[in-house]
């Protein structure tokens, strides 16, 4: 590596890595997650056992059934069998509800601060008991009665390309979570780091430091050095999150909530996770190149937002399409956009994880974006070198169009 290039990369990286702004950017989501997790953990500890206690009044045989099914109903049947005592206990908040069983109906009474009671499960049990009683009255045998009240079992699965099947509900939820996460992560990282490199270049141009820098090194070294330095910061950012996530997982691996999340995302392969991260990094590199090219047209810091805003809008297009395409995955326009650089990073990973596209198509989309990074970087080098020392009163987009037309 060229010594001058290495110096610019290190200087750019160290300057931002040591800044308060960078660590505020990196640590804010972690602190927010820790605070929210602490609140949820504290509330769970304060609530203790949230299994609702219910007084079941009426037919003793029905009460016995509820007593046997306590675990499946997620309730605790109170020892109280008297209506007056039950009402007194409910008022004193000693129990969470009173279930009064009558011949053909039942009434569940709760109070505003009662723990949640699974009414659907109670209805299911009462319905089965009612059908069993009617079946007995109609003279059906025990086997016929059991066949009558047996619920119909529907299992949802998603057929995989390797002929393996996975749980459909978990897969759908995981896919939706991945779709949201990829779009949000890509858009946020692009917004953070494009603004960072634009501000870096604008500061040097507005303070006339750029003339001094270019006297010591070439425009190409400054151009590639700044981009690689900022890109290294983005990689460091992701590595910090991976480490923090690993530590959090090890610390909370036996947590009930985390176990549910693990079950939901159990069908997401590690290969896909790596692919998604690679695509995000390639997309960040692509947006950094575009931003560096446009930022060279800036005169001062006041124009940073003007330069970054259209880039942010471009990043959000793919994010918005990642939701639209779930309703029309085979639309020809959606298929084409899934290969278009600047947009494909939010679309192709989602199409892959939802089995709309295959791995060969996903790899092609990644390679197209990678080639686009290289091509745009070399094309942008000319625009950067031509404009980094020029100051124009024209609008940034007008300058960019003129530079593209007169690139030779």
TORMIDO-749076 format. One record per residue (C-alpha): residue in one letter; x, y, z. Coordinates in steps of 0.25 Angstrom, whole numbers, m for minus. Layout:
N
code_east_north_up
A_X_Y_Z
...
//
This chain:
408
code_east_north_up
X_0_0_0
X_5_14_m3
X_10_21_9
X_3_34_7
X_m10_26_5
X_m8_18_18
X_m5_31_25
X_m18_38_20
X_m26_25_24
X_m20_25_38
X_m22_40_40
X_m37_39_36
X_m39_27_44
X_m32_32_57
X_m38_46_56
X_m53_40_56
X_m50_28_65
X_m45_37_76
X_m57_47_75
X_m68_48_84
X_m78_48_73
X_m74_35_68
X_m75_28_81
X_m88_34_83
X_m93_29_70
X_m88_15_73
X_m92_14_88
X_m106_21_88
X_m113_9_82
X_m106_m1_92
X_m109_8_104
X_m124_9_99
X_m124_m6_97
X_m118_m8_111
X_m128_2_118
X_m140_m4_111
X_m135_m18_115
X_m133_m14_129
X_m147_m8_130
X_m153_m21_124
X_m145_m30_134
X_m148_m21_146
X_m163_m21_143
X_m163_m36_141
X_m155_m38_154
X_m165_m28_162
X_m177_m35_156
X_m172_m49_161
X_m182_m60_158
X_m192_m54_148
X_m200_m67_147
X_m215_m62_150
X_m223_m68_161
X_m237_m71_158
X_m248_m76_167
X_m257_m86_159
X_m271_m87_165
X_m282_m96_161
X_m282_m111_156
X_m271_m118_165
X_m268_m127_153
X_m265_m115_144
X_m256_m109_155
X_m248_m122_156
X_m245_m122_141
X_m240_m107_142
X_m231_m112_154
X_m225_m123_145
X_m223_m114_134
X_m217_m102_142
X_m204_m103_134
X_m210_m103_120
X_m220_m92_124
X_m208_m84_130
X_m217_m81_143
X_m217_m85_157
X_m230_m90_162
X_m234_m84_176
X_m238_m92_188
X_m250_m82_189
X_m263_m89_185
X_m273_m79_192
X_m278_m67_183
X_m278_m57_195
X_m264_m61_199
X_m260_m60_184
X_m265_m46_182
X_m258_m41_195
X_m245_m47_191
X_m246_m41_177
X_m249_m27_183
X_m237_m29_192
X_m229_m33_179
X_m225_m46_186
X_m230_m53_173
X_m231_m49_159
X_m244_m54_154
X_m257_m62_157
X_m262_m72_147
X_m277_m76_150
X_m281_m88_143
X_m296_m90_140
X_m303_m101_131
X_m301_m95_118
X_m293_m82_120
X_m282_m77_129
X_m278_m63_134
X_m263_m58_136
X_m262_m46_145
X_m249_m39_147
X_m244_m26_153
X_m236_m15_145
X_m222_m19_151
X_m224_m34_149
X_m213_m42_142
X_m217_m46_128
X_m226_m58_127
X_m226_m67_115
X_m241_m66_111
X_m239_m74_98
X_m234_m86_106
X_m245_m85_116
X_m255_m85_105
X_m249_m97_98
X_m249_m105_111
X_m264_m101_114
X_m268_m104_99
X_m262_m118_100
X_m269_m121_113
X_m282_m116_107
X_m280_m125_95
X_m277_m137_103
X_m289_m135_112
X_m298_m134_100
X_m291_m146_93
X_m294_m154_106
X_m309_m149_105
X_m309_m154_90
X_m304_m167_94
X_m291_m166_88
X_m279_m176_92
X_m267_m170_99
X_m259_m172_86
X_m269_m165_78
X_m269_m154_88
X_m254_m152_88
X_m254_m152_73
X_m265_m142_73
X_m257_m132_82
X_m243_m134_76
X_m239_m121_70
X_m234_m121_56
X_m219_m119_55
X_m213_m110_44
X_m198_m109_44
X_m192_m98_35
X_m178_m101_28
X_m170_m94_18
X_m163_m104_7
X_m148_m101_6
X_m140_m103_m6
X_m132_m115_0
X_m146_m122_2
X_m146_m119_17
X_m158_m112_24
X_m158_m102_35
X_m169_m97_44
X_m177_m87_35
X_m181_m77_46
X_m166_m75_52
X_m161_m74_37
X_m171_m63_34
X_m168_m55_46
X_m153_m57_44
X_m154_m53_30
X_m162_m40_34
X_m152_m37_45
X_m140_m39_35
X_m147_m30_25
X_m149_m19_35
X_m135_m20_41
X_m127_m20_27
X_m135_m8_23
X_m133_0_36
X_m118_m4_38
X_m114_0_23
X_m122_13_23
X_m117_17_37
X_m102_14_34
X_m103_21_20
X_m109_33_27
X_m98_33_38
X_m86_31_30
X_m89_38_17
X_m91_51_26
X_m78_48_33
X_m70_47_20
X_m77_59_14
X_m74_68_26
X_m60_63_26
X_m58_68_12
X_m66_81_14
X_m58_85_26
X_m45_83_19
X_m50_91_7
X_m57_103_15
X_m44_104_24
X_m35_104_11
X_m27_92_18
X_m30_84_5
X_m19_93_m3
X_m9_89_8
X_m13_74_8
X_m12_73_m8
X_2_80_m7
X_7_68_0
X_m1_57_m6
X_m9_55_m19
X_m25_57_m20
X_m26_42_m22
X_m19_38_m9
X_m28_48_m2
X_m40_42_m9
X_m38_28_m6
X_m31_30_7
X_m43_37_13
X_m53_27_7
X_m45_15_13
X_m43_22_26
X_m58_24_28
X_m61_10_23
X_m52_4_33
X_m60_12_44
X_m73_6_38
X_m67_m8_39
X_m62_m5_53
X_m76_0_57
X_m82_m14_52
X_m71_m22_59
X_m74_m15_72
X_m89_m18_71
X_m86_m33_68
X_m77_m33_80
X_m88_m26_89
X_m98_m36_83
X_m90_m48_86
X_m88_m43_101
X_m102_m40_102
X_m106_m54_97
X_m96_m61_107
X_m101_m53_118
X_m116_m55_115
X_m116_m69_108
X_m125_m75_119
X_m135_m63_118
X_m149_m67_114
X_m151_m55_105
X_m138_m58_98
X_m142_m73_96
X_m154_m68_89
X_m146_m60_80
X_m136_m71_77
X_m148_m80_74
X_m153_m70_64
X_m140_m68_57
X_m136_m82_57
X_m139_m84_43
X_m130_m73_38
X_m117_m79_33
X_m103_m74_37
X_m99_m73_22
X_m111_m63_20
X_m106_m55_32
X_m92_m54_26
X_m98_m50_12
X_m107_m39_18
X_m95_m33_25
X_m86_m34_13
X_m97_m27_5
X_m99_m16_15
X_m84_m13_15
X_m83_m13_0
X_m95_m3_0
X_m88_6_10
X_m76_6_1
X_m84_9_m11
X_m91_21_m4
X_m78_26_2
X_m72_27_m12
X_m84_34_m17
X_m84_44_m5
X_m69_47_m7
X_m71_50_m21
X_m83_59_m18
X_m76_65_m6
X_m65_70_m15
X_m75_80_m21
X_m78_86_m7
X_m72_100_m4
X_m75_100_12
X_m82_93_23
X_m95_100_20
X_m96_91_7
X_m94_78_14
X_m109_75_17
X_m112_79_2
X_m102_69_m3
X_m106_57_7
X_m121_59_6
X_m123_53_m8
X_m113_41_m4
X_m122_38_8
X_m134_38_m1
X_m128_28_m10
X_m124_19_1
X_m139_20_6
X_m144_15_m7
X_m139_1_m6
X_m144_1_9
X_m158_5_4
X_m158_m5_m7
X_m154_m16_2
X_m168_m15_9
X_m176_m13_m4
X_m170_m26_m11
X_m175_m35_0
X_m189_m33_m7
X_m184_m34_m21
X_m171_m42_m21
X_m172_m47_m35
X_m174_m33_m41
X_m164_m31_m53
X_m161_m17_m48
X_m158_m22_m34
X_m149_m33_m40
X_m141_m23_m48
X_m139_m14_m36
X_m134_m25_m28
X_m121_m25_m36
X_m120_m10_m37
X_m108_m4_m29
X_m112_6_m17
X_m125_m1_m16
X_m122_m16_m17
X_m116_m17_m3
X_m130_m15_3
X_m137_m24_m6
X_m129_m36_m11
X_m126_m41_3
X_m141_m41_7
X_m145_m48_m6
X_m134_m58_m3
X_m139_m61_11
X_m153_m62_7
X_m149_m72_m4
X_m154_m63_m16
X_m140_m63_m21
X_m129_m74_m21
X_m114_m73_m16
X_m109_m71_m31
X_m118_m59_m33
X_m114_m53_m19
X_m99_m55_m22
X_m101_m48_m36
X_m107_m36_m29
X_m96_m35_m19
X_m85_m36_m30
X_m93_m25_m38
X_m92_m16_m26
X_m77_m19_m24
X_m74_m16_m38
X_m82_m4_m37
X_m73_1_m25
X_m60_m1_m33
X_m66_6_m46
X_m72_17_m38
X_m59_19_m30
X_m50_21_m42
X_m60_30_m49
X_m62_38_m37
X_m47_40_m35
X_m47_49_m47
X_m59_57_m42
X_m53_58_m28
X_m39_63_m34
X_m46_73_m43
X_m55_80_m33
X_m48_78_m19
X_m40_91_m21
X_m51_98_m29
X_m62_107_m23
X_m75_109_m31
X_m88_117_m28
X_m96_107_m36
X_m105_97_m29
X_m98_84_m25
X_m107_75_m34
X_m105_85_m46
X_m90_84_m44
X_m91_68_m43
X_m98_67_m56
X_m88_77_m63
X_m77_68_m58
X_m83_55_m63
X_m86_62_m77
X_m71_67_m78
X_m65_55_m71
X_m54_55_m82
//
